[in-house]
Amino acid sequence: MRQLKAALFDLDGVVFDTEPQYTVFWGSQCRLYHPERPGLEHEIKGSTLQQIYDKWWSGELEKERDIVTRSLNEFEAQMDYSYIAGFEAFVRDLRQHGVKTAVVTSSNMPKMESVFRVRPEFKSLFDAILTSEDFAESKPSPDCYLKGAERFGVSPDECVVLEDSINGLKSGRAAGMYVVGLTTTNTKENIEALSNIQIKDYQDINYQKLNTLWQDI
């Protein structure tokens, strides 16, 4: 029987219930810099900061990037990093069954330092933490998840990816991994084609259930 060896977690909307908070932040920035585009904060969900800047803060607005970045860093330092329901029990169950766990996020280290301050136990839940500084290409490229598998010396088909954003789901799929889609950012209908299973949180899933579903592919 094959063995599930690694679970690779995105951060926002997968580990932490932070997406509503980011909607507040980007809503304020979009109203300030793009009043002509109501609701832009919802369009950019799941994009990396660089992708947001490349598309929406280019040309004349490029000079404003440093101001937005400072505001974002200050906002993230004060954020409420609440876990998605059931997450802690789920990740500990995986580790008790020998599954390696990693965060694979487009967030940078300044953001992670804020996480570590608010959640001192965070590092103990994972065997590795990979951030934007570790990747050559952003999601939807598979680069980040392939790096995660490489970190543990396992093959892609021995990994599970847990994602919520469209770009992240595409990244996990492109990496050739089993993809669990969380409906914290997008609806179940919007992510079904990009994920093997869909869950709203971790309260109804554990290692045994996930491993059974993974074995069946």
N, C-alpha and C positions, 0 to 999 in steps of 0.2 A: 504493500500500500504506500502511496506517495505520502510525504510528510509536509505539512504546512510549516514553513520555517521562519517567515518574517511578515510582520504587519507594518505597513508604511502609512502614516497618518499625515494628512494636511493639517494645518493649525486652525485657522479661523473658520468657524462653521462646522468643524469636524471634532476638534478637541474642545475649543472654547465657543461659547454662544456669543460671539462678538459682532456678528454681521449687522444686527440692528444698531449697534453703536457706530459702526463705520458708515451706515446710511445717514446717521445724524451728522457726522463730520463732513462727509463728502457732499451732503445736501447743502451745508453752509458754504462750502467752497464753490460748489457749482452755481449757487444763486449769486455769489459774489462775482465770479469770473465768466459764467455762462448763463446770464439771466434769460437769454434767448432760447435756452434749451431746458424747459421744465422737466423734472424727473430724470435728469442725466445721472444722478447718483445711483439710480436703479440699473441703468444701462451699463455702467462700468463695474458692476459687481463681478468678482472673480478675476479681475484684471490685476496684473502686477502694477506697482507704482510706476515703473518705467513705461509700461504699455499705456497707462493713463496719461502720463506726461507726453509721450510721443504723439498721441492722438489728439489730446485736448489742451495741452499746455505747450504748444509749439509756436513758431513765428514770434509775434509780439509778446505772447504770454510766456515765452521761455524764460525771460528774466524774472518771472514771478515764482519759478520753481523752488528756489531756496526758501522763500517765505512760506510757501505751502508745506515744504518738508519740515521746517521748524515747527509749524503749527501742528503737523501730524505727529511729530515726535513728542510734543508736549501733551497732545491728546492721548496718545498711546500710553504715556507714563501714568495717566490718571484713570485708565480704563478699568472696568470691572471684568476680570478674567474668570467668568463663571464657566464651569465645565458643562458640556452637553450632558443631559440627564443619563445616568448610568455609566458614564465614561470610565470613571476610576475603577469601578468593579470589573468592567469589561477588560480593560488593559491589564489589570492584575491577574485576571483569569487566564489571559493569553500567556503571560509570562510564566505563570505557574505550570503551564503545559509545555514549556520550552520554546515558545514562539518569541523570536527577537522582535523588539518594537523600536520604531524610529519615527521622529517627526521629520517630514520632508516639506519645507515651507519656503515660499517666496519672500517671507519676512526677513529683515536683516538683523544683525546682532544687536544694534541699539534697541530694537523692538523686543528681542528676546531677553535683554537685560531687564526690561520693564516686567516681563513675564516672571522672571526669576525672583524679582523683588516681591511681587504680589503672591506668587505661588512657589515658596521655597522647596516644596516637595516635588515640583515638576520634573526635575532632572532624574529623580529616582524612579520615575515611571517609564523611562526610555533607555534603551541601550545606546542610542545615537541620536543626535540632533543635527540635522543638515539645514542650512539656511541659504539665502540667495548668494552669499559669498562662496558657496561650494559648487555652484553650477555655472556652466558656460552659456546655457540657453534656458530661457524661461518656459514654463508651461504655456502652450500645450505640447511643447517638445517633450519627449520621454526622458531626456537627459537626467533630470533630477531623480526620477524613480529608478532608473538604471544605476545611478550612483548609489542609491540606497541599497539595492540588491548587492552591488559590488562591495559596499562597506561590510556586509555580513558574509560575503563569499558564497552567496546562494544564487540560483538561477531565477529569472523572472517568473517562471511557472511555479515557483515555490513561494511566491509572495502574494499578499493581498494588499490592495491600495484602498484607502478610505478617503473619499473626496466629496466635495459639495458643489464646486464651481464647474462650469462647462469646460473651461480650459484645463482644469485639474483632472476631470474625468477623461478628457481626450488624452491627456498625458499618460494616465494609468493604462488606458487601452493601447496606446501606441507602444508602451513598454512591454506589452504582452502579458499583463498581470490580471488576476481576478479583481474586479472593481466593485466595491461596495459604495453606493451613492447615498449620501445623506440629503434629505429634503429640507435642509435648514435654509437654503438660499434659493433653490429652484423647486418647482413642483415635481411630483413623482412622474407625471406625464412627460415633462421636459427632459428628464434624465434617464428614462427607461432605456433608450436606445444606446446610451453610453455606459451603462452599468449592468452588472450581472444580477444584483439585488438592490432594493431601495429600502432604507430605514429612516424613521424620523428622529430616533435617538438610540441609545444602547440598552434600553430597559428590557427589551424582548429578544436580546441576542447574547450569546456567550460563546466560548471556545467550541463547545461540542456542536452547537447548531451551525456555526460558521464553517467548521471543519467538514461537517457532513455535506453542506452545500458546495463547498470547494471541491470535495472529492468527486462530486457528481458531474463536474464539467468534463 
